[in-house]
């Protein structure tokens, strides 16, 4: 069984990794960070094109690689042993990229947090985890945000 954990650096993604390590047996795990190349951002947000720096793409990929490595280190520190990581460019939608990578590696389970770093955009466009749940043809575990005492 291979576990695919979607990781974007958010608190919910951290909780998903920690939950997986605590409740799932030690299985091969792939930590996946999906990033949007500049051209995809320009297609989605054409009015923002003037404000974007053309060098942003390289920086975005480097940040995605850093996030994926951070997620893998967290997974190992949380108790998962056989951990690899990948940062994959999103050319269509983040949820579809997660589902496609799960298909590619034959993941037995997808683990994701319920909310990521998208903020308002995720409310407007629909939740990545919700789309993964409804489009992945494999078990999907959505870990809710950690309970806070307010």
C-alpha positions in Angstrom: 0.0 0.0 0.0 1.3 3.4 -0.9 0.0 6.5 0.8 -0.1 9.9 -1.1 -0.2 12.9 1.2 -1.1 16.3 -0.4 1.0 19.0 1.3 1.0 22.7 0.8 2.7 23.9 3.9 -0.6 24.9 5.6 -1.5 24.0 9.2 -4.2 21.7 7.9 -1.6 19.9 5.6 0.7 19.5 8.7 -2.2 18.0 10.6 -2.9 15.5 7.8 0.6 14.3 7.8 0.6 13.9 11.6 -2.7 12.1 11.6 -1.5 9.7 8.9 1.6 8.9 10.8 -0.3 8.3 14.0 -3.1 6.2 12.6 -1.8 4.4 9.6 0.7 1.6 9.6 4.1 2.4 8.3 3.7 2.2 4.5 5.6 3.8 1.7 4.5 7.4 1.6 4.8 10.1 -1.1 4.4 13.7 0.0 3.1 15.7 -2.9 3.2 19.5 -3.3 1.4 20.9 -6.4 2.5 24.3 -7.7 1.1 26.6 -10.4 3.5 27.6 -13.2 3.4 31.3 -14.2 1.5 30.5 -17.4 -1.3 28.8 -15.5 -1.5 31.8 -13.1 -1.8 34.1 -16.1 -4.6 32.1 -17.6 -6.5 32.1 -14.4 -5.9 35.7 -13.4 -5.2 37.7 -16.6 -5.7 41.1 -14.8 -2.8 40.3 -12.5 -0.4 39.7 -15.4 1.1 43.2 -15.2 2.0 42.7 -11.6 3.8 39.4 -12.0 7.5 39.2 -12.2 8.7 36.9 -15.1 11.2 35.2 -12.8 8.4 34.1 -10.5 8.1 30.7 -12.1 11.6 29.5 -11.0 11.0 30.9 -7.5 7.6 29.2 -7.3 9.1 25.8 -8.3 11.9 26.2 -5.8 9.3 27.0 -3.0 7.2 24.0 -4.0 10.3 21.7 -3.8 11.1 23.2 -0.4 7.5 22.6 0.8 7.5 19.0 -0.4 10.8 18.4 1.3 9.5 20.0 4.5 6.4 17.8 4.4 8.6 14.7 3.9 10.7 15.7 6.9 7.6 16.2 9.0 6.3 12.8 7.9 9.5 11.1 9.0 9.6 13.1 12.3 6.0 12.0 12.9 6.9 8.3 12.5 6.5 7.4 8.8 9.7 5.6 7.6 9.6 5.0 3.9 9.0 8.6 2.7 9.7 10.3 -0.6 8.5 13.7 -1.9 7.6 15.3 -5.2 6.7 18.8 -6.3 4.5 18.7 -9.5 3.4 21.5 -11.7 -0.3 22.0 -12.0 -1.3 22.5 -15.6 -5.1 22.3 -15.1 -6.2 22.2 -11.5 -4.6 21.3 -8.2 -7.1 18.6 -7.3 -6.8 16.9 -10.8 -3.0 16.9 -10.4 -3.3 15.2 -7.0 -5.7 12.5 -8.5 -3.4 12.0 -11.5 -0.3 11.5 -9.4 -2.3 9.1 -7.2 -3.2 7.1 -10.3 0.3 7.2 -11.6 1.8 5.8 -8.4 -1.1 3.4 -7.7 -1.8 5.0 -4.3 -3.9 2.9 -2.0 -5.0 6.0 -0.1 -4.9 9.8 -0.6 -4.6 11.9 2.6 -5.2 15.6 2.5 -6.1 18.4 4.9 -9.6 20.0 4.6 -8.3 23.4 3.8 -5.0 24.6 2.4 -3.3 27.9 1.7 -5.8 29.0 -1.0 -8.0 31.0 1.4 -10.7 32.9 -0.3 -9.9 31.4 -3.6 -10.8 27.9 -2.3 -14.2 29.2 -1.2 -14.9 30.7 -4.6 -13.6 27.8 -6.7 -14.5 24.9 -4.4 -12.4 22.9 -2.1 -9.4 20.9 -3.4 -10.1 18.2 -0.9 -13.8 18.0 -1.9 -12.8 17.6 -5.6 -10.2 15.0 -4.8 -12.8 13.1 -2.7 -15.3 13.1 -5.6 -12.9 12.4 -8.5 -10.4 10.0 -7.1 -11.4 6.4 -7.5 -9.6 5.3 -4.4 -10.0 5.8 -0.7 -9.5 9.4 0.4 -8.9 10.6 4.0 -9.7 14.2 4.6 -8.3 15.4 7.9 -10.2 18.3 9.5 -8.4 21.3 11.0 -7.0 20.9 14.5 -9.6 21.9 17.1 -8.7 25.2 18.7 -9.9 26.4 22.1 -11.6 29.8 21.5 
